[in-house]
Structure formats: structure tokens, C-alpha cells
Amino acid sequence: MTKNYEVTIGIPVYNVERYIRLSLDSALAQTFSSIEFLFCDDCGTDSSIDIVKEYQQNHPRGKDIRILHQPQNLGIGAARNRMLAEAQGRYFYSLDADDSIAHNTIELLWNAAQEHQADLVYGSYERVFVEDDKEVGRKQFPYPFRVFTDPDIYADYVYHWGVQGMNWNFLLSMDVIRRNNLRVTEVGHGYGEDFTFTIDLPTYITHAVLLPNITYQYYNRDVNKPKKKKILSRKYLNRAIDAIAEKKRRKELLGKRYYSKRISILMMLDCSFACEMVGRRNEFDEPFSNREVRDMMWHPMTFWEIVTAKSGRFHNILYWTYGVVPPFLCAWLLKPMIIRYGVSKH
């Protein structure tokens, strides 16, 4: 049965039984009343979804909890898309199942959306650093208070000054999502699908608000512990590369004031993947050749378009060079970037 909600909080669930109560408690403690709590069960192997069902049965807001079940483990991108397709709220807010939000997060964001007739409202956030289940520090990332009301001004601000690239901690109108068929590209397995949604989101937004209020706690757990070495998947990296290539082909944005800066950000992502392909070549199940690396670094702008652009010229010329030099030279020129991105060569 469909119910009218103002906001849907979407939470993908996969093997987070140690942390999901923190997320659940913070979501269900919201001071805003009209919320659908939408969970997507991605077929994990622990008791995460059983904990959600426990809250559904026993919590005073349990009637507003709805659980979607994937047919099999499909990854976080597919889970996010399922929730975007089935959300019943007028606005969508994404929360990861191992993070938490302030008790008045939704109220603050929704009030700002109504006051400024905004399609998109960002709250500020903080990182919480945890080692061996003990908090060891916090760092806040506050935005300045800003209201955007003119076409392209918000996108210009984002591509020049930046907002977070993650899919959480912003309230987004479902009308914008449906009108533009916005979805996450399903990349999978550690190659960061969030950017496939957030990198182009500003191009669809006219009215937006940034709030300085800290509304989200993003938990970095055991970040300093050595990670077990594993074989890297060529298949999943290729999916991420293809996702970037699709974004680079949006030539209809060429005349926009932010176009060259947006391209430099996409090329930076390509460059980070190129460093993986070269610096960790022997860790892939099937290594990438120098030619594949060079061909991946193709630039969508002509040299003339780059040098006549209003911004991003230096970086775009650098990235353009990677894509036109001989393959062996491309790999050699990437060495300083490999060090910069912290990719060790084996």
C-alpha cells in the first residue's frame, strides 16, 4: 500500500550487523515525523536484516519501516537504484548502514528546502575515526551557508570549490530524480559507484542550499590497519572506466561555464585509475597493457577547446598529453602521479 511521505531515508544493508543499530537508532530518532525508512536487503551472510526486522516489529516507528529484498547480492549501486525506484517520499535522503545522523537532520534539510524552494540541500558532515572499536578522533567538514537560485551557478560552484562526492547527507527532490532518470552506475567491488551519481547531479540542479550544520557522522573504521592483499579485478575497474567515459561524452555541456572544470575532475578520476593500472599492474587478475592505459586517458576536448577555456587549462593540458603520447611514454609520465596517489608498484 502506497503512503504519502515527505521524505524517504534509504539505507542499503549488507553485512553490517555490528553497526546497523547505530544507524537505525539515529534514523528513527528523527524529530521530523513524515519519514519512510526504506531498507534494501542485499543478501548478506550475517544477521543485519534480522535486526531491521526486529525494529520493524518493536519500534514505535516500525510501521514506517519498509524492507526491499534483492534476489541475490547485486552490490550497493543496485541497492541504491532499487530504493530510488521504489521510494514513496517527495524527497530522498541516503544513509549508509554503518554511519549515523543527528536527531534533527531531516528537519533541518527539509525546512531549508521549503524556505528556499530548493531541489537539493546538503548538510555538513564529520569523519569519526575508529580503531579497534574505539573512537580516536573526529574531523569536521563544514560548508559555508549558500543559497543558489540561478541556472548553472550551483554546478559552477561545485566543480570549482567542491562538495562531497558521496551519495549521503543531501536531501534531493524525487521530481528531479524521476524527471532526469537519475541512477547510480552499477560498478561494484570497491571502485566507488557514488561518483557516477554525484558527478553530474549539479548539472540538473537550479535551486540548492548548503548548510553549515553538522548533520552526518561518517565512520572511518580501522583505517590504519594493514589490509589483506587481494587480487584486483580487471572487470570491475573496466566498469568504472566505462562509467567515466560515458560522463566524458556529454558534449551538450560544452558551452557551459563549468564544462572544462568538470572534465578536469573526470580526467583526474581516470588518472587515479591509470595509476592503479600501472602501479599495481601485477596485482590484477589480468594486467593492463600500456596501450590500454594510454587509450583510457582519452580527452573529450580538443587542444584548442582546452587552451581557450576559462578554467582548468593546466590540468586539462596535462591529462590531454597522457592520451596522445606513445603508450610507453604515458606509463612513464604517470610515475609521479603514482607516488602522489599512494599507489605502490610491485
N, C-alpha and C positions, 0 to 999 in steps of 0.2 A: 504494500500500500504506500503510495507516494504521500509525503508530508511536506508542507511548506516550511523550510528553514531559511534563516538569513545567511547562515554560514555552515559550510561543511569543513570539518577538520579531517584530513585524510592521513592515515598512518599505515604505511606498509609494514608487514610483520613477517620476519624470517629469523629464527634462531636468536631471539633477544630475551629469553626468559629471565636473565639476570638483571635486566634494566627496564623492562617494559612497565613495571609497576610505577616507577618514577615518572615515565611518560604519561601513563594513564591517569595517575593522581593529579598531575599538573593540568591535563586537558579537562578532566571532569570537575576541577575546582574553579573553572572559569566563571567570572562574575556575569558574563553575557549569557542570556537564557536560551536564545534560539539557535542551538548548535546541533548539527548532526555529526556524530562521531563515527566516521567510516573507516573500517579496518579492512585491509586486503591480506588474506592468509596466503602466503607464497609457498606453502607446503614445506615448512621447516621440519627438523627432526627432533625438536625439543617441545616443551610444554607452553610455548609462548601464547598460542591461540587459545589454549585452555584457560590461561589467566584472563584473557579478554572475555571469554565466555563467563567466567566467574563474576567479573564486574558487571557484565550484561544482566546477570540474574539477580545480583545482590545490591548493586549501587543504586541510589535514588534516581540517577540519570540513566540507568541501564536501558530504559525504553528508547532512548535516543542513540543507542549503540547499534550499528549495523555491521555485519561481517560478510565480506565477499570472499569466496573461495576460488583460488586458481585451480585448474585441472591438474597442474604439475608445477614444479619450480620453474618459473619463467624469468626471474630476475626483477630487480627493483624498478626498472623502466617500464616493464609490462604492468607491474602492480600500480605504479602511478597512473598509467594510462587507463587502466580499468576503473580507478577511482574517479578520474576526470570524466570518464564517460557516464558514470552512474551517480555522481554527486547530486543531491537534491537541494543544496543551498544556493542562494543567489551569489555568494562569494565562496572561493575555495582557499583554504589555508593548509599547507603541508607541514607535518611534524614527523620527524624521524622517531622511531620507537625506542631509541636509546638516548634521547635528549629530553629536555623539559622546557616549559614556557611559564612566564609569570602569570599570576592568577587573573590579571586584568588585560592580558594580551589582546584577546579578540575584541573586548570592549573598546580599547584604545584605537585599534586599527579600524574597526567598523565606524566609530564616531568620526574619525578623520575622513573616511571615505564619504560619509554623509555630508559633513560640513563643507568639504571641498569638491563634492561630486566627482570623486576620483575612482578610476577603474583599478588602480593599483596603489597599495600602501605598504611601505616597508617599515618594520621596526628595526631598531639596532640590536646587536647581539653581543654575547661574550663567550669566549672559549674557556672551558673548565678543564684543566689538565689533571689527569688521574694516573697514579702509578700504584699497582698492587691494591686497587680498590680504595686508595686514599687520595683525597684531593691535595694537590701540591701547588696549585696556583690558578689564577684567573687573569684574563686579559680582555678588556672591553674594546669593542669596535663601534663607537657611536657615530651616527650620521648627523650632519647639520640639519636643522629643520628647513625643509624646502618644499614649496608647492609649485607644481608645473601645470600650466594650462594651455600651452601653445603647441601645435604640431611640430614634431621633430626636436623640440628643445630638451625634452626628457632624454631621448636617445642620445643627443649630443652630449649631455651631461654624463650619462652612464659610460659611454665609450671613451670619454676623456678623463673622467675622475673615478669612475668605477663604483659599483655596488657588488655585494657578494654574488658569486656565481652559483651558489647552491639553490635548490628548489624550495627551501624552507624559509619561514619567517616573513612572508609577504601575503597580504590579502589581495586576491585577484578576482575580478568580476567574471562570473561564468558566462556572461554575454560575450566578453572578449574571447574567452576560450572557445566557445561554440562558433562564433562568427568567423574566426580565423582557423578553426580546426587545429588548435594548438595541442601538440602531443610531444612526449619525450621519444627520441630515437632510441630504440632498444639495442644498446651496445653490449652491456653486460661485463661481468667478471673484472671489475677493478679499473676500467678505463673511463670512469666519470661520465655518466649519462646526463647529469644535471645541466652541463653546458649546452646540450643540444636543445634544451628548452629555454634557458635563460639568456643565451647569447643573442637571440633575435627577438625576445619578448619586448624590449624597448621600442622596436620599430612599429609595434601595434598599439602603443600607448600614447594618448594625448594628455590626460589628466592623471597626475601621480603625486604622491606625497612621501617624503622621507621624514621619519620621526627619530628624535634623539633618545627616546625611551628604550631601555634595555628590556626586550620582551622575550628573548630566546637564549637558552643556555645550550651551547654546542659542546658536547663532551669528547675530548681527545683522551682516549684511554691507552695507557702503556705505550706511548709514542716513542719512548726511548729504548724500549726492549728490542733486541735483535730479532728480526723476523726470519722465520724458516724459509730458506731458499726454495723456490719452486720453478718449474718450467713455465715460461711465459707463452701465452697463446698467440700465435700469428693471426688466427681467425678473429679474435676479439679486437685486437689492435686494428686490423683492417676495417672492422665495422666502425670504429671511432674515426679512422681516417676518412672513410666514405661519408660519415656524418658531417665532418668539417668541409669536405669537398662540396657537398650539397649546399651548405651555407655560403661558400665562396661563389657559387654560381648565381647568386641573387643580384644580377646586373640591373634590375629595375631600381635598385637603391643608389645607382651610380651618381645621380645628381644631388644626393643628399649631402648636407654639410658634414655629416659624421661618417660618410662612407669609407674614406681612406683609413680612419682610425679603427673602425670596425674590422676592416680587412687586416690591419696590423695585429689585432688581437687574435683573429683566426689563424694568421700565419705564425704567431707565437705558439699557439697550441700545436700546429703542425711541427714547429721546430722542436718542441718538447718531445713529441713522438719520434721525430727523426733522431734525437739524441738517444732515445731508448733503442731504436733500431740499430744504431751504430755502436753505442757504448755498451750495450748488453747483448750484442749480436749472438753470442754463444749460449745465451740462456733461453732463446726461443726454440720452440719445438721444430721450427723450420726457419733458419736465419734469412734475413732480408739482404738482398744484394745492394751494392752502392747505387746501381741504376734505379732500383725500386725506391731507394731513399730520395735520390735526386728528382725522380718523376713525381713523387708525392709532394714535393715542395714547389709545385707549380703555382704561379701567382696570377690571380684573375685580372690584375690591372696591367695595362701596357706601361712601358717605362715613361712615356710622355704623360700618361694619366698620373703616375706617381709623382713626378717632379713638378707638376702643375697643381697638385693637391694642396689644400690649405693646412693640412696637418699630417703627421705620421710619415713624412718623407724619408727620414733617415732609416728607420726600421724597415719600411717597405722596400727601400733600395737594397738593404742587406738581404731580406728574405727573397726578393726577386733574383738576386745574384745566385743564391743557393740553387734556384730552379733552372738556371740556364748554363751553368758551368759544367764541364765534364764530370761524370759520376764520381771518379776517384777524388777529384778536387773538392766536390761538395762534401764528401765524407771527411776530408782533411780539414776543411774550413769549419766543420762542426765541432772540432775538438775543444775550442774554448767554451762553446756553449754546453758541451757535455760536462765540463767541470762546473760551469755555472749552475746547471740543473741538478748537480749532485749525482750524476749517473756514472757509476764506476765501470771501467772496461775490464773484461775478463778474457 
